Amino acid sequence: MALHEVGGGDPVVLTPVDFSTFERHESGVRSYCRSFPALFARAKGSILYSASGREYIDFFAGAGALNYGHNPDFIKTRLLDYLAGDGIAHGLDFYTEAKRGFIDAFVRQVLVPRGLDYKLQFTGPTGANAVEAALKIARKATGRSGVFAFMGAYHGLSLGSLAVTGNRGKRAGAGTALHDVSFMPFPDGHMSPGASIAFLERVLSDTHSGCEVPAAIIVETIQAEGGIVVAPIEWLQQLQQLCARYRILLICDDIQVGCHRSGPFFSFERAGIVPDIVVLSKSISGYGLPMSLVLLKPEFDVWQPGEHTGTFRGNQLAFVGGSAALELASRIDLEAQVERKRALIERLVGQRIVALDERLAGRGLGMVWGIDCSQVADGLAERVSARCFELGLVIETAGRRDSVLKFLPPLTTEDDLLDAGFAIVEQAMKDCLRG
């Protein structure tokens, strides 16, 4: 039994909430519910509602799966119409109208305007499965087994994706050795972009480095779980040039920071690069429905039929939602909206949060931002997150030792809700700095 606050202002009435069903029957692996202990019942836009009726502003967005917010009407109507018409709900990799609609929309609205030529591979519904497929195809296409990943990286928790994830705590969950991956320094302040590229060049060119030329280098242009660390444009360009020189496939993991999270549809667009393989998931369905997608240059599409399958690799509802999401993004000019809100968020970060203590640092791009609390006190970001929840805001932490407060609101969040959310963070930060 836990106490739950009802109502947004004073006085606050505390009523018991029964979590015993979950505690008695659900595995101890559950995570987010421990940080946000409420019994959620419904959600709309950028607001979550508990069963008792309390409202929570959502700066979490389903860990990035809800870029269009909760239950967006435009997408919901398409889904309801599809269900009402007895549309195919499960289709493996059959040819279906829903899949054709999504492919046509994605090619027309995303690939063609950017001059991109990719094959689309629909994998199992998680981002980790897309990463697994990307690694497999890189190894198959090149005949090499090794992969380079970056310190601070997060790519998922299945064995293959975990092997390219840097977090020791997460890696320990594998229960076995994780092979064929070498970790390189990311330009995160501990090493300059130039030094990072020079290190990679030395490892690849030195016949005595102990590292073979890998099949692929996998990179996040913004390390989100790694603490909102934005890769510089020049570094990304040099990384692609290095990959081309050594015939290494460049894999861009755009699972969390793609789908307009950074502004453009792809986070790598700002650098003018074209990865060999791109992995998407989370918000690609537009509605939080499970879906995962691998984009690969045609020359690397060397799969044999059935070499990477999955019972749920064809989520028909996600195809419908994803098609509607692409149309919605175009209708509301989502890229321009994100750029305008980026300026607002950047101002709020600087004026309302970082200004509270000179040791705080803000960084981000588009609508993914972080407040680095590492120079203030251990555990500060976690305490601020907990206090925010008490005050009516859901916001998580990221980075080493969870020292970064991570802002990930739905891209459609109204300005007044952004302001209200930052007011809560400001109050929570003041409370925790005093404490």
SVG drawing of the C-alpha trace seen along z (x, -y; Angstrom):
<svg xmlns="http://www.w3.org/2000/svg" viewBox="-16 -33 68 51">
<polyline fill="none" stroke="black" stroke-width="0.4" points="0.0,0.0 1.3,-3.4 0.1,-7.0 -0.9,-8.9 -1.4,-12.7 -4.8,-13.8 -5.3,-17.3 -2.8,-19.7 -2.7,-22.3 -3.0,-22.7 -4.3,-21.1 -3.1,-17.7 -5.2,-14.7 -3.2,-11.5 -5.1,-8.3 -3.9,-4.7 -3.1,-3.1 -2.9,0.7 0.1,2.0 0.0,5.5 -1.1,7.2 2.1,6.0 4.3,6.7 2.9,10.2 2.8,11.4 5.1,9.3 8.8,9.9 11.3,7.8 12.7,6.7 10.1,3.9 11.8,0.5 9.9,-2.7 7.1,-2.0 9.5,-2.2 10.4,-5.7 6.9,-6.8 4.6,-4.9 1.2,-5.9 -1.7,-3.8 -2.1,-5.4 -5.5,-5.1 -5.5,-7.2 -3.5,-9.8 -4.1,-12.6 -1.6,-14.8 1.2,-15.5 -0.8,-14.7 -1.0,-11.4 -3.9,-10.8 -3.8,-8.5 -6.7,-6.3 -7.5,-8.8 -7.7,-11.7 -4.4,-13.4 -2.7,-15.0 1.0,-14.6 2.8,-16.5 4.7,-14.0 8.3,-14.9 9.1,-11.2 7.0,-10.4 7.2,-6.6 11.0,-6.8 10.7,-8.5 7.9,-6.3 5.3,-9.1 6.7,-11.9 3.1,-12.8 1.8,-12.6 -0.8,-10.3 -3.7,-9.3 -3.4,-11.9 -6.8,-12.2 -5.6,-12.2 -3.8,-8.9 -6.4,-7.4 -9.2,-7.9 -7.2,-6.1 -6.6,-3.2 -10.3,-3.0 -11.4,-3.1 -9.0,-0.3 -10.2,1.9 -13.9,1.2 -13.3,2.4 -11.8,5.7 -8.4,4.8 -5.7,7.4 -4.4,7.3 -1.5,9.8 0.3,10.4 3.8,11.7 5.5,10.5 2.5,11.0 1.8,8.4 -0.9,6.2 -2.6,3.0 -1.5,1.5 2.2,2.3 2.0,1.0 0.5,-2.2 3.3,-2.7 6.0,-1.9 4.6,-4.2 4.2,-7.0 7.7,-6.5 9.4,-6.5 7.3,-9.5 7.5,-11.7 10.9,-10.7 13.3,-9.1 12.6,-10.8 12.7,-14.4 16.1,-13.7 17.5,-11.9 17.9,-8.7 17.8,-5.2 17.2,-2.6 15.6,0.8 13.1,1.2 13.3,4.3 10.6,4.8 12.0,6.7 10.6,7.8 8.8,5.0 11.6,3.7 14.5,1.4 16.9,4.1 15.7,6.4 16.4,3.8 19.9,3.4 20.4,7.2 19.4,7.3 21.7,4.4 24.7,6.1 23.9,9.4 23.6,7.8 26.8,5.8 28.7,9.0 27.0,10.9 27.7,8.2 31.4,7.7 32.4,11.1 33.9,9.6 32.7,10.3 34.0,7.3 32.1,4.2 33.1,0.8 30.8,-0.9 31.3,-4.0 31.7,-4.5 28.5,-5.8 26.4,-4.0 23.0,-2.4 21.5,-0.2 19.3,2.3 19.4,5.3 19.2,8.4 22.6,10.1 23.7,8.6 22.5,5.1 23.8,5.4 27.3,6.2 27.4,2.7 26.0,1.0 28.6,-0.5 26.8,-0.5 28.4,2.1 25.3,2.4 23.2,3.3 25.9,5.6 26.0,7.5 22.4,8.7 23.6,10.8 25.0,13.5 27.6,14.4 30.5,12.9 29.7,10.4 31.9,10.8 33.3,9.1 32.9,5.5 35.5,2.8 34.6,-0.4 36.0,-3.7 36.0,-7.1 32.9,-9.3 33.5,-13.1 31.8,-13.7 34.1,-16.3 36.6,-13.8 38.1,-13.5 37.9,-16.1 36.3,-15.3 39.7,-15.5 41.3,-13.2 38.5,-10.7 38.8,-10.5 42.6,-10.3 42.3,-7.4 40.0,-5.6 42.4,-6.2 45.3,-4.9 43.5,-1.7 42.5,-1.0 45.8,-1.9 48.2,-0.3 48.8,3.3 49.8,3.8 46.7,2.2 45.2,5.6 41.9,4.7 40.9,6.0 39.0,3.8 35.4,4.2 32.3,5.0 30.5,1.9 30.7,-1.1 27.4,-1.8 26.7,-5.3 24.1,-7.5 24.4,-11.0 23.0,-12.0 23.7,-9.7 20.3,-10.0 20.6,-7.3 24.3,-8.2 23.4,-11.6 22.3,-13.8 25.7,-14.1 25.4,-15.6 28.0,-14.5 29.6,-17.5 28.8,-17.8 32.4,-17.7 33.0,-14.6 30.1,-12.8 31.4,-13.8 34.9,-12.6 33.5,-9.3 31.7,-8.6 34.8,-9.4 36.8,-7.0 34.2,-4.3 34.3,-4.8 38.1,-4.7 38.2,-1.3 35.1,0.1 33.3,0.3 29.5,0.0 28.2,-2.9 25.1,-2.1 23.1,-5.0 20.9,-4.2 18.1,-6.7 15.7,-4.7 15.2,-7.4 16.4,-10.6 14.9,-10.0 11.3,-10.7 11.8,-14.5 13.1,-14.4 16.1,-16.4 14.1,-18.5 14.6,-16.9 13.2,-13.4 16.7,-11.8 19.1,-13.1 22.0,-12.7 20.6,-15.1 22.3,-18.1 25.7,-16.6 24.8,-15.9 25.9,-12.2 24.2,-9.1 24.7,-6.0 24.9,-2.6 22.3,-1.3 19.7,-3.2 17.7,-1.7 14.3,-3.2 11.7,-2.2 9.9,-3.9 8.0,-6.7 8.0,-5.3 4.4,-4.0 3.2,-7.4 1.1,-5.9 3.4,-3.9 2.5,-0.7 5.4,1.8 7.3,1.4 10.9,1.5 12.5,0.7 15.9,1.2 16.9,-1.0 19.8,0.4 21.5,-0.6 20.4,1.8 23.9,3.1 23.9,4.5 20.6,6.2 22.2,9.7 19.7,11.5 18.4,14.8 14.6,15.3 13.9,16.0 17.4,15.3 16.0,12.7 12.3,13.3 9.9,12.7 6.3,13.5 5.5,9.8 7.6,8.3 4.5,7.0 2.5,5.0 -0.4,3.9 -1.8,1.4 1.7,-0.2 1.8,-0.5 -1.6,-2.3 -0.4,-4.5 3.0,-5.2 1.3,-6.3 -1.0,-8.6 2.0,-10.0 3.9,-10.9 0.9,-12.7 0.3,-14.5 3.9,-15.6 3.6,-17.1 0.3,-18.8 1.5,-20.6 5.1,-21.1 6.5,-19.2 10.1,-20.0 9.5,-23.7 7.5,-23.3 10.4,-21.4 12.8,-24.1 10.7,-26.8 10.2,-24.9 13.9,-24.1 14.5,-27.8 11.9,-28.0 13.4,-25.0 16.9,-26.2 15.9,-29.5 14.0,-27.8 16.9,-25.5 19.3,-28.4 17.1,-31.0 15.1,-28.7 17.3,-25.8 21.0,-26.3 20.9,-29.8 20.1,-28.2 23.7,-26.9 26.8,-27.6 27.8,-24.0 24.7,-22.8 25.1,-22.4 22.4,-22.2 22.8,-20.6 20.7,-19.2 19.2,-19.5 15.7,-19.8 13.4,-18.5 15.9,-16.2 17.7,-18.1 19.5,-17.3 20.6,-19.0 24.0,-17.6 24.1,-17.6 27.3,-15.6 29.4,-18.6 26.9,-19.4 26.2,-16.3 25.9,-12.5 22.2,-11.5 20.9,-15.1 19.3,-14.3 17.5,-11.3 16.3,-13.4 15.0,-16.1 13.2,-13.5 11.5,-12.1 10.5,-15.6 9.2,-16.5 6.9,-13.4 5.6,-14.6 4.8,-17.9 3.1,-16.4 5.8,-15.9 7.2,-12.7 10.8,-13.1 13.6,-10.5 17.4,-10.5 20.2,-9.4 23.9,-9.2 26.7,-7.9 25.5,-7.4 22.1,-8.8 23.5,-12.3 21.6,-13.9 17.9,-15.0 16.5,-14.1 13.8,-16.2 11.9,-14.2 8.4,-15.7 6.1,-14.8 7.0,-17.0 3.4,-18.3 3.5,-19.6 1.9,-23.1 4.1,-26.0 2.1,-26.6 2.7,-23.0 6.4,-23.2 6.5,-26.3 4.5,-24.6 6.8,-21.6 9.9,-23.7 8.3,-25.6 8.0,-22.2 11.6,-21.3 12.7,-24.7 10.9,-24.3 12.1,-20.7 15.7,-21.8 15.5,-24.6 14.0,-22.1 16.8,-19.6 19.6,-22.1 18.4,-23.5 18.1,-19.9"/>
</svg>
